[in-house]
């Protein structure tokens, strides 16, 4: 009789490794005269659900296809089949196999998996016990991790810019700095803990500079330009982005406090916790910035969310003109407290210059006029039909795997974003026409931007770009 086997292991530290399971299944098959012809495995995957278990999904798909190529499935024990929180779910998948004429046999269980009441009762009890084991283990793990976090230990994840992980003994003796992704054998065996320490001095100073520039009311564009001028990059050598800056300015760990418990993961399901349930504990390293500086940065975020007064824009532009002697979009983004986008409420840069009495050189006027032509009806690409725009987006999607504003801007044969918006409406509709469904995070950003854009067109209140 032809047999397949299914093996599963949640973590590398479990006693029942795939090798142990397969050896036991092989001995069982030899004793029964079975010929093992196929192996399905899920290694390092939780048994709480089927969503991430490609091996079990493939097994069920082969069985229900009607011609799996085997007559029996060997499984080490009931818990290897799964620790589903609803015992009926495990029974359902076994029923699908039996209905297709493929039996499921557990190679170390002390009962024959037949249709007797005894076998059915024992299986149901073991399935319920497997589910309860997962619930109990999950609760114990959460309590243990919360206790260790409360002691200032780092429980996983990347430390963040300006910080590094250090392995220490339980008595606090340093064992060495850990590289990205590195785990020592002492940590694996539970004999060592992990704490955070300061990273390279240039990164620590960069964090402080970000706070200083932000509190000096420099825009995010100006801050990224300042860091790039010094040759400083973000984590993993990536260029600085608004999101990277915001992550540093919003994270209390740089002020000496870990904020824990923002999310809760129970049996693989992640949920957000109310702020009242958050836990704040001191970090294991000295603060990089003071609490006063951090609080000031949060107040600055609140200030930037408020609509900017017209006179404040004009006054700041006059300050920049006196300091720099001339004006341009690059100078405004570098030296003004506000992004050049904030001045669009006046009609454009040429109109903005008139408010402060600045007469730009002729070439600057010509450049602005050419830009207006590109983004006006005169530059709406009438030679490219709507159907051809969609076709070009589809080719871009096939090549890149997704559609983004950055990818579209890089394509010389695709009309500018503003032209696409005038033709098709919002980007969500445009992407749908091209057959692309944005990821939830990307979709949320698009809708948030569209809502702000619509609100800005109604009340003419433009906030500075962060």
N, C-alpha and C positions, 0 to 999 in steps of 0.2 A: 504494500500500500504506500502511495506517495504522501509525504508529509511536508508541511512548511512549519517554520517556527517563528514566533514573535518574541523579541527580547526588548526590554526597556530598563533604563537606569536614569534616575533623576540627576545625580551628581557623581563626580569622580570619586567621592569618598564613601560611597555606599558599599556595603559588604558584597552584595550580589552583583558583581560586575558582569558585563555581557559574556566574557569568557567562561565564567562559572555557569551562567545560565545555559550557554550553548553546549558546554560539556555535559551538563546534566540532561539536557534534551537529547543529545546524541546517544547517551547511555540508555535512556528510556526508549528511543527509537530502535536501537539495536536489540533490546530485550523484546520488544513487540514485533520486530520484523518489518519496521517501517523504513522507507528510503527517503532521507531528507533531500529535498530538491530545491527549496527556496528559503531564504531568511529575510525577515522584515525586522528592522530595528529602529528604535528611537533612543539615542544616547544623549544624556544630559538634558532630558526633557521631562517636565513634570507630568504626572499622571492625572492631574485634576481635570483636564479637558482633552478634547481631540483636536482643537484648532491648530496647535503647533506640532502635532505628532504626525509627521508626514508618512512614517512607516505604517502606522495603524490605518491611516486614511487609504494608503495604497493597498493594504491588505484587504480592507472592506470592499474597495472598488474592484479588485480582482475577483473576489468571491462572488459579488452580486452580478458580475459580468456573465456568469454562467459557465465559464470554462477557465477556472483558475490554474489548472494543472496539478492540483493536489486534492487529497480527500480528507485530510485531518490537519488541524493546527495545534502545534505543541507550544504551551506557555508554561513558564516556570511555576508560578502560583497565581492565585486570584488577584493579588495586589499588582502584579506585573501587567495584567490586562488593563488595570486602571484604578485610580483612587477617586473615581467620580463622586461628587458630593451627593448626587442622586443615584442610589444603587441600581435603580431601574435602567439608567443609561448604560451601565456595563452589561446588564442583562439584555438590553436591546441589541447591542452590537453582537453579542453571542447568538441571539435569536436569528439575526440576519444570516449568520454563518450556517446555523443548523437548518434554516429554511432553504438555503441554497444547496443543502446536502453535504456540507462540510462540518465535521465535528470539531469541537474544541476540547483538548485534553490538558489538564494541569499536571506537570510531571513530578511535583514533590508533594502534592496534596494527598492526604490519607484517604481519599474517597474516589470512587469512579464517577466521572462526570456523565451520568446517564439520566434517564427520565424519572428516577425514583424520587419519592418525596424527601428522603433523607438527603440526597445530593442537592436538591433544590434548596432545602432549608439551610444546609451548611454553607452553600454558596452565598445565599442572601445575607447570612450572618457575617461571613467573612468580608463581603462587599461593604456592609455597614461599618464593620470594624476598620476597614481600610480608609473609608471616608472620615471616620472619627479620628483615626491616627493623624491624618493630614490636618484636621482642624486643631487638634491638640498640639501638634508640632508647630503649626503656624502661630498659635498663641504664645507658645514658649519662646519661639524665635523672636517675635515682636518684643516680648518683655526683656529678653536678654540684650537685644540690640538697643532698646531704649535705655537700659541700665548703662551699657558701655558708652553710648552717646553722651549720657549725663555726666560721665567721668571725663569727657573731652576727647575720646578716641574717635578716629575717622573710620566710618563703617563702609566705605566703598565709593567709587566714582572718581572722576578726575578732580584734583584739588583746586584747579582754577589758576588763572594768570597770577604770577608773583608768588606762588606757593608750591611746595613740594611735599611728597609723602615720606615719612621716616618710620622705619620699623624699630620698635623699642620692646624691651622685656617688660614683664609685668611690674618690675620694680622701677621702671623708668630709664634703664640704661639703653643708650642709643646703639642700634645694631647696624645702621647704615641707611643712606637715602635710596629710595626706590625709584627706578625709571618708570616711564609710562607703561602700564600694563604688567609690570613686574610684581610677582608674588613670591616671597621667600618660603622655604620649606618650614621655617619656624611659624610663620603666619598660618600656613595651611594646617599645621598640626595644633593650632590654638595656643602655642607657647609664646607667641609674641603678639603685640598689638600695633596699630598704625596710628600715628599722629601727624598733624600738619606742621610744617616749619616754613620759615621764609625761604623763598627761592633766590635766584641770582640777584645781586644788588641792583643791576640795571632794570630788572623787572619791578622790583620794589619801588625804585625811584619813579618808574613810569606810572605806577598806580597813583603815587602821590601827585605826580604832575597832572594826571587826568582830573583828579579832584580839584587841584588849584585852577586849572584852565576852566573847568566847568563852573566853579564858583566865581570866576572872573567874567562869567556870562559869555564865554566863547561858545559858538555853535558846535555841534558834533562834527560838522564838516571841517571846521577850523582845527578842532582837536586832532582828528585823524590826519590832517595835513601836517600838523606840528610833529606828530609822532613819526610820520613817514619821512619827514625831513631829517630826523635824527637816525633814520635807519632802523627804527624799532618796529617789530612785528608782533602780532597777537599770538595766541597759542598755536603751536605746531607750525610756526612760520607763516601763518595766514595773514592777509592784510587786515587792518582794523576796520570794523564796521560799526554802525550805530548800535546794533544789538550787543556787540562785544563791549562797547563802552558802557551801555546801560547795565549790562550784567555786573560790571565792576562797581558802578555807582550805586546800585540798588542792593548789593549783597552786604549784609551786616558783618560777615566774617572778617572783612577788611578792617572793621572797627573793633574787633575782638570778641564778637558774639556769634555763635552758631545758632541759627534758627532752625529747629527741628520739628518734624511732625506736620509739615505743610500738606503732605500726602500720606495716605494710608493704603497699604497693600495687604489685602486679606484674601488668601487662597487664589492669588494671581490676579485679583481685580483691584485696580487702583482708583481711589476716590480722593477728592480734595477735602481737607479738614478745615473747619471754621477757625478763624484767627485766635479765638479764645482757647483752642486746644494746642496751639503752638507752644513749643518748649524752647526757651532761650538759655544756653549754657555758655560759659566762658570758653574761648578757644585755647588750644594748647600752645599758641604762639603769641608774642606781644602784638598789639594792634599795629597795623601799618599806618592807619590814619586815626585821628582822635574821634571820640564820640561826638564832640562838638562839630567837627568837620563833616562827619557823616550826616548828622541832623541838618546841617546847613545845606547839604546836597539834596536832601529830600525836600526841603522848603523850596529850593531852586526848581526842582521838577514841578512843584505845585504852581510856582510863579509862571513857568513857561507854558503851562496849560491854559492860562488865562489869555483872552484876546489882547493883542498889543494895541496900545493907544497910537493913533496916527502921529501925534506930536512926538512920541517917544522914538518912533522910527526916523523921523526927520532929524531930531536932535542927535541921534547916534550916527546918522549918516554925515552930518556936519562935522562931528568929532573925527570920523574916519577921514574925511576930506582934508581937514586941517592937519591931521597926523601924517597922511600918506602923500598929500599934494595932488592926487588925482583919484579917479574912481573907475572901477571895472567890476564885473561879476566876480572875478577871482579875488580881487582886493576886498570886496564886501564879505565874501565867504570866509576870508582869512582873518579880517580885522574887526568886523562888525559883531555886535552882540547878537545879531539876528542873521538868519540865512537870507541870501538874495531872493529866495522865493517869497519871503515875507513882503517884499516891495512890489509884488505883482498887483496888489490892490490899487496901485497908482496908475496902472495901465502898462507898465513895463519899465525897463531901466532908463530909457531915454526920457520918459515923463518924470521919473524919479529924480534924475539929474537936474531937471529944471527947478525942482522944489528947493534945492540947496544952491542954485545959481552956478552949477558946474556945466561948462561947455566941453563936451568930449571931442577928441580929435575926429577928423573926417572919416578915417578908416574904421573907428569904433562905430560911428553912425551907420556906415555902409554894412558893417558886420551885423548889427542889430536889425537893420532893414532886411538883409538877406535871410536872417533867421525867421523873421516874421513871414516872409514869403513862403518859406518851407512849411511852416505850420499854419498857414492860412489857406483859404480856398484855392489861391493860385498855385499852391504847392500840394494839392490834395491827390496827386498821382492819378489824374484822370485816365492816363494810358494803361493803368492796371485795373482790370475789372475786379469786382468783389469775389467772383469765383476763382480768379487767379490768386488773389490774396490768400484765400482759404487753402488753395492747393499748395502755395509756398509755405504756409504755416504747417501743413500736414507733412511736408518734406522735412521741415525743421524738427517736428515732433518725432518723426521716424529716426532721424539722425541723433538727436539729443536725448530722447526718451521722456522729455517733459517740455513744457512751454513756460518761459519766464520773461519778464520785461527785459532783463539783461541780455538774454539770448536773442530776443527779437531786435533789440537795438543794434546788435553786432551784425545783423544780416543786411547787407546793402540793397538787396532786391525786395525787401519787405518795407512797406510804408512806415513812417514814424508812428509811435504809439498814439499821439494825439489825432493823427489822421485816421487810424484804425478805430479809435473811440468815436469819432464823428460819424464814421460809416456804419459801425456795427453796434454802437452803444457801449456798455461796459465790457471789461475784459472777460468776465465770466461767460457772457453770451458769445463772445468771439472764440474763446477756447472751446466752448461746446460745439460750435459750428465746425471747428477743426478736429473734433473727436477726442478732445483731451479733457479729463476730469481732474481738476487740481486736488492735491492732498488737503486734508482738513485745515492744517495750519496755513497753507498758502491761500486757501479759499477765505479763511477768516480775515487775513490781512487785506485781501482784495476788497472784501465787503466793508471792512472798517475804513479803508481809504476812500471808497466810494461814498460812504455816509458822510465822512468829514468834508469831502469835496462838494457834495450837494449842500451841506450846511453852510460851507464857506461861500458858495455862490448866492445863498439867500441873504446872509447877513454881512457879507464882505469882511468877515473877521478872519484874518490869516495869522496863524500862530507861527513862531519860528521853528525851523527844522531842527530837531534834536541832534 
